[in-house]
Amino acid sequence: MELTEFNEQLRAKAYGYGALASILLAIAAAFAGHWVLAVVCVGMMALLMANHFVYRRQAAIVKRLEEIQANPRNPRSVYNVRGFLGAQQGVHWLSHTVLLALMLVTTAGAIYMPQGITHWSYFIPLLAFLNYQMHVATVVTAIYSVVFSTILIFAVDGFERIQVFFIYLVSLSITLAFVYLREIKEQQLKPLRRTDHLTLASTREYLTQDLEKEIQRSEREGTDLSVFALRVDDISLEDLDEPRRNALLQQLGQLLHENLRLFEGYYRYEPEEFIVVLPLIGSRTAEKRATGLRQQIRAVFDKQRNPVTVGIGISTLNVDDTAESLIEQARRALKHARHKGPNQSVSFSQISQEGSLAH
């Protein structure tokens, strides 16, 4: 099981257990005659269950993507782009809704019902770091902690205030320890990952050694070798939130996968940039391939009424070139292509010729 699938299943279980705890609390509150607390618990149960089912669906989609990675050339393997986008959008909004609702309920509970709802605040740091990037979760948790502590100081009296504040600090410390261990594990596993789960591109860590092997093969056999640096144009990414951007990159990875030959490879170099390695391709053929690839990408997205274009920089193997120099040349050419405008491709040889003529 990949780490991504494990994380999705972990979130699904966490929300499922939270929903079970909420319904048990609702039943207990109803028997005790605390109807307001019972209604709040039922509402939280509904939100938690919705998140549970969304993350289960997300885990199933990630598992499907991993199966495609294991057998990428199987013609029956099909991307479920709409399903992935729908799950991502569901995760995006439901996570916000649950966390915001829990924050509002616990802060209001600290004022009006300190002995009933306030204790739910212990779960907020865990939910924040479970669902969001570390910098976002840190800001959210810090703001909530300041607001919640201020309310405790002025609205809750006696031993209850000390108890809630102490247990909240303990839960926050445990959450931070969990996050620290997760980040260490993430850094340890990162070099071992061959494929990016979102785009099915190979990871950047393998680019240099794979490209060096192709250079050695080309020099040994006397064949050509070209490299593309391909990046989504900035205008195509404007006003896109993270789920829609991920769906765009996923479909772009699919298009690269479908338009490359078996022995050609593509690597996710930056979040919106790919490096494509093209053995047996000379400079003129590479320029034609780049033009055709740009047109194909634009045509596919135009059919979806979603104008997306890419810029491509091209470099071709010459004497004394290394993997680093080929990548650098392609990225310099890409920079010139992006400077010309959207949906452009430029080869490094063109830049060199223009520089020679200028001198």
C-alpha positions in Angstrom: 0.0 0.0 0.0 1.4 3.4 -1.0 1.6 6.2 1.6 -1.0 8.3 -0.1 -3.6 5.5 0.0 -2.8 4.8 3.6 -3.3 8.5 4.5 -6.7 8.6 2.8 -7.8 5.4 4.6 -6.5 6.8 7.9 -8.6 10.0 7.4 -11.7 7.9 6.5 -11.3 5.8 9.7 -10.7 8.9 11.8 -13.9 10.6 10.5 -15.8 7.3 10.9 -14.8 6.9 14.5 -15.6 10.5 15.1 -19.1 10.1 13.7 -19.6 7.0 15.9 -18.5 9.0 19.0 -20.8 11.9 18.0 -23.9 9.7 17.7 -23.2 8.0 21.1 -22.9 11.5 22.6 -26.1 12.5 21.0 -27.9 9.5 22.5 -26.4 10.2 25.9 -27.4 13.9 25.7 -30.9 13.0 24.7 -31.4 10.7 27.6 -30.0 13.3 30.0 -32.4 16.0 28.6 -29.7 18.2 27.0 -31.5 18.6 23.7 -29.3 21.5 22.4 -26.2 19.3 22.9 -28.0 16.3 21.2 -28.8 18.4 18.1 -25.3 19.7 17.9 -23.9 16.1 18.1 -26.3 14.9 15.4 -25.1 17.8 13.1 -21.5 17.0 13.7 -22.2 13.3 13.1 -23.7 14.1 9.7 -20.6 16.2 8.7 -18.2 13.6 9.9 -20.0 10.8 8.1 -19.9 12.8 4.9 -16.2 13.2 5.2 -15.8 9.5 6.0 -17.5 8.5 2.7 -15.6 11.1 0.6 -12.3 9.9 1.9 -13.2 6.3 1.3 -13.9 7.2 -2.3 -10.7 9.1 -2.5 -8.7 6.1 -1.2 -10.4 3.9 -3.9 -9.4 6.3 -6.6 -5.8 6.5 -5.3 -5.7 2.7 -5.3 -6.9 2.7 -8.9 -4.2 5.1 -9.9 -1.6 2.9 -8.2 -2.9 -0.1 -10.2 -2.4 1.9 -13.4 1.1 2.7 -12.3 1.8 -1.0 -11.9 0.6 -1.7 -15.5 0.6 1.7 -17.3 0.3 0.4 -20.8 -2.7 -1.7 -20.2 -5.3 -0.4 -22.6 -8.1 -1.2 -20.2 -6.6 1.2 -17.6 -8.5 4.4 -17.8 -8.2 7.6 -15.8 -11.2 8.6 -13.8 -10.6 12.4 -14.0 -14.1 13.4 -13.1 -14.2 11.0 -10.2 -10.8 12.3 -8.9 -11.9 15.9 -9.3 -15.3 15.3 -7.6 -13.6 13.6 -4.7 -11.0 16.3 -4.3 -13.7 19.0 -4.4 -15.7 17.1 -1.8 -12.6 16.7 0.4 -11.9 20.4 0.0 -15.3 21.8 1.0 -16.2 19.2 3.6 -12.9 19.5 5.4 -13.5 23.3 5.7 -17.0 22.8 6.8 -16.2 20.3 9.6 -13.3 22.3 11.0 -15.2 25.6 10.8 -18.3 24.1 12.4 -16.2 22.5 15.2 -14.5 25.8 15.9 -17.7 27.7 16.1 -19.4 25.1 18.3 -16.5 24.9 20.8 -15.9 28.6 21.1 -19.7 29.2 21.6 -19.8 26.2 24.0 -17.0 27.7 26.1 -19.3 30.7 26.7 -22.7 29.1 27.0 -22.1 25.4 27.8 -18.5 25.0 29.1 -19.2 21.5 30.6 -20.7 20.0 27.5 -19.2 21.0 24.2 -15.9 22.7 25.1 -14.0 19.3 25.3 -14.5 18.8 21.6 -11.8 21.5 21.1 -9.2 18.8 21.7 -9.8 17.4 18.3 -9.3 20.6 16.3 -5.5 20.5 16.0 -5.6 16.9 14.9 -8.2 17.6 12.2 -6.3 20.6 11.0 -3.0 18.8 10.6 -4.7 15.7 9.2 -6.3 17.6 6.3 -4.2 20.6 5.4 -0.6 21.4 4.5 1.6 22.1 7.5 1.9 25.9 7.0 -1.9 26.2 6.7 -2.7 23.9 9.6 -0.1 25.8 11.8 -1.8 29.2 11.1 -5.3 27.8 11.7 -4.3 26.1 14.9 -2.4 29.1 16.2 -5.3 31.5 15.6 -7.8 29.1 17.1 -5.6 28.5 20.2 -5.3 32.2 20.9 -9.1 32.8 20.5 -10.1 29.7 22.5 -7.6 30.5 25.3 -8.9 34.1 25.5 -12.5 32.8 25.8 -11.5 30.3 28.5 -9.8 33.1 30.6 -12.8 35.4 30.6 -15.8 33.0 30.3 -14.9 29.9 32.3 -14.2 29.9 36.0 -12.4 27.8 38.5 -11.1 24.3 38.1 -13.0 23.8 34.8 -10.8 26.4 33.0 -7.6 24.8 34.2 -8.7 21.3 33.3 -9.8 22.3 29.7 -6.7 24.4 29.1 -4.3 21.7 30.3 -5.9 18.9 28.3 -6.0 21.1 25.2 -2.3 21.7 25.6 -1.7 18.0 26.0 -3.7 17.2 22.8 -1.9 19.9 20.9 1.5 18.5 22.0 0.5 14.9 20.9 -0.7 16.3 17.6 2.6 18.1 17.0 4.5 15.0 17.9 2.4 13.0 15.4 3.0 15.6 12.7 6.7 15.6 13.3 6.9 11.8 13.0 4.8 11.9 9.8 7.1 14.5 8.3 10.2 12.4 9.1 8.6 9.3 7.5 7.6 11.4 4.5 11.2 12.6 4.0 12.5 9.0 4.4 10.1 7.6 1.8 10.4 10.4 -0.7 13.6 9.1 -2.4 12.1 5.7 -2.7 9.1 6.8 -4.8 9.5 6.2 -8.5 6.2 7.6 -9.7 4.2 10.7 -8.9 0.7 9.4 -8.0 -1.1 12.4 -9.4 0.4 12.6 -13.0 2.0 9.1 -13.3 5.2 10.9 -14.2 8.5 9.6 -12.8 9.8 11.7 -9.9 12.5 14.2 -10.2 15.0 12.2 -8.1 15.3 9.6 -10.9 15.7 12.1 -13.8 19.4 12.7 -13.7 20.5 9.0 -13.5 18.0 8.0 -16.2 19.1 10.8 -18.5 22.7 9.9 -18.0 22.0 6.3 -19.1 20.3 7.6 -22.2 23.2 9.9 -23.0 25.7 7.0 -22.6 23.5 4.9 -24.9 23.2 7.6 -27.5 27.0 8.2 -27.5 27.7 4.5 -27.7 25.3 3.9 -30.6 25.7 7.2 -32.3 22.0 8.1 -32.1 20.2 11.4 -31.3 18.6 12.4 -28.0 16.4 15.4 -27.2 14.8 16.8 -24.1 11.7 18.8 -23.6 11.0 21.2 -20.7 7.2 21.5 -20.7 5.3 23.9 -18.4 1.6 24.9 -18.1 1.2 28.6 -19.1 0.4 30.9 -16.2 -2.7 32.2 -17.9 -4.1 28.6 -17.8 -3.7 28.4 -14.0 -5.3 31.7 -13.1 -8.3 31.5 -10.8 -7.9 27.7 -10.3 -8.1 26.3 -6.7 -6.0 23.4 -5.7 -8.5 20.6 -6.6 -9.0 22.0 -10.1 -5.3 22.5 -10.6 -4.7 18.9 -9.5 -7.3 17.7 -12.0 -5.6 19.7 -14.8 -2.2 18.3 -14.0 -3.6 14.8 -13.8 -5.1 15.1 -17.2 -2.0 16.6 -18.6 0.0 13.7 -17.3 -2.5 11.4 -19.0 -2.0 13.2 -22.3 1.8 12.9 -22.0 1.4 9.2 -21.2 -0.7 8.7 -24.3 1.4 10.7 -26.7 4.8 9.3 -25.8 6.4 6.1 -27.1 7.2 3.1 -24.8 10.9 4.0 -24.5 10.3 7.7 -23.9 9.9 9.0 -20.4 8.5 12.1 -18.6 9.3 13.4 -15.2 7.6 15.8 -12.8 10.3 18.4 -12.3 8.3 21.1 -10.6 4.6 21.3 -9.6 3.5 22.6 -13.1 6.6 21.6 -15.1 7.7 18.3 -16.7 10.9 17.1 -18.3 10.4 14.7 -21.3 13.3 12.5 -22.5 13.1 11.6 -26.2 15.7 9.0 -27.4 16.4 8.7 -31.1 14.9 12.2 -31.8 17.0 14.9 -33.5 16.5 18.7 -33.3 14.2 19.1 -36.3 12.0 16.1 -35.4 11.9 17.4 -31.8 10.6 20.7 -32.9 7.8 19.0 -34.9 7.0 16.8 -31.9 6.8 19.8 -29.6 4.5 21.7 -32.0 2.3 18.6 -32.4 2.2 18.0 -28.6 1.2 21.6 -27.9 -1.6 21.5 -30.4 -2.8 18.2 -29.1 -3.0 19.4 -25.5 -4.8 22.6 -26.5 -7.3 20.7 -28.7 -8.2 18.2 -25.9 -8.8 21.0 -23.3 -10.6 23.2 -25.9 -13.2 20.3 -26.3 -13.8 20.6 -22.6 -14.2 24.4 -22.9 -11.2 24.7 -20.6 -8.5 26.7 -22.4 -5.2 25.2 -21.4 -1.9 25.8 -23.2 1.7 24.8 -22.5 5.1 26.2 -23.3 8.0 23.9 -24.4 11.7 24.3 -24.4 13.8 21.9 -26.5 17.4 20.8 -26.2 19.3 18.3 -28.2 22.4 16.2 -27.3 25.8 17.6 -28.4 29.4 16.7 -27.6 30.3 17.0 -23.9 26.7 17.5 -22.9 25.6 16.0 -19.5 22.2 15.4 -18.0 22.4 18.7 -16.1 23.4 20.7 -19.1 20.6 19.2 -21.3 18.0 20.0 -18.6 19.4 23.5 -18.1 19.4 24.2 -21.9 15.8 22.9 -22.2 14.7 25.1 -19.3 16.4 28.2 -20.7 14.6 27.5 -24.0 11.4 27.2 -22.1 12.0 30.5 -20.4 12.3 32.1 -23.9 9.1 30.4 -25.1 7.1 31.6 -22.1 8.5 35.1 -22.7 7.1 35.0 -26.3 3.6 34.2 -25.0 1.3 31.3 -24.3 1.4 28.1 -26.4 5.0 28.6 -27.8 7.9 26.3 -28.2 11.6 27.3 -28.6 14.7 25.2 -29.1 18.0 26.0 -27.4 19.7 26.0 -30.8 17.5 28.9 -31.9 18.6 30.9 -28.9 22.3 30.1 -29.6 21.9 31.2 -33.2 20.2 34.4 -32.3 23.0 35.1 -29.7 25.7 34.4 -32.4 24.0 36.8 -34.9 23.7 39.5 -32.2 27.4 39.4 -31.7 
